């Protein structure tokens, strides 16, 4: 074969291989991690488990969440007193929402428009229309609101107040606060199960997780945690993640540096997984085969194999990673 013929025949194959490689990398799942001390997001390629980009954002980014179509990322830039909207196609900030002061956590309504934002300094929940950028309501809640969740059916928005030690129930059709549930000291995070029948609420200083019946807004179970060799004062529940099949609950235990694995039906603590230092929040990949934890003090993300209930890797990110989401 002549050299020119070889080049002509080899070139299409090389181009095809390159295009396939680029295509695969373009569609790889990525995790976004908010680094509250660096004012950045770390981007992790979940195929290679490596940080591929670090993006400057507003001051002290904490809560982050994806739009339903995964094209936009909402970022609580707490010290900038705004919620930023990032276009994930090019990682540009395309808007800043009027979030109220010191937004920390938020939750997006299933309508993909209404964002419920906890304003820690003002004892308010602010509701913003993400399309029109209008403030729809501001709802008085307890002192130092933090945790925020919206039920899958869109009926309830729930907020926790750290100092009042309450879970506040907001009717999303009227924006009215209709009930309060007293929980243990310093509630941080709330999570609905898949059918919205139960709400799990962590209490950091109380060292407990309350499971609340949504229909009665009453506590039906309270979980405590005892880790051999760890002082009880270090067991401080924060993040909660529930598997969609209803089998397991994972509880991030803060400076105890462990994640508790709980049977979500019997409420038995099955195991404790050692992760990085001061584990805060968690998320799953799309098929829930892996879970990722943000570890603030050690500045890394732990990767958990959910089937094996085993930590498989640590990925270094920025300073004090706080929130994490996965874009499939």
Secondary structure, 3 states (H helix, E strand, C coil): CCHHHHHHHHHHHHHHHHHHHHHHHHCCCEEEEEECCCCEEEEEECCCCEEEEEEECCCCEEEEEECCCCCEEEEEEHHHCEEEEEECCCCEEEEEECCCCCEEEEEECCCCCEEEEEECCCCEEEEEECCCCCEEEEEECCCCEEEEEECCCCCEEEEEECCCCEEEEEECCCCEEEEEEECCCCEEEEEECCCCCEEEEEECCCCEEEEEECCCCEEEEEEECCCCCCCHHHCCCCCEEECCCCCEEEEECECCCEEEEEECCCCCEEEEEECCCCEEEEEECCCCCEEEEEECCCCEEEEEECCCCEEEEEEECCCCEEEEEEEC
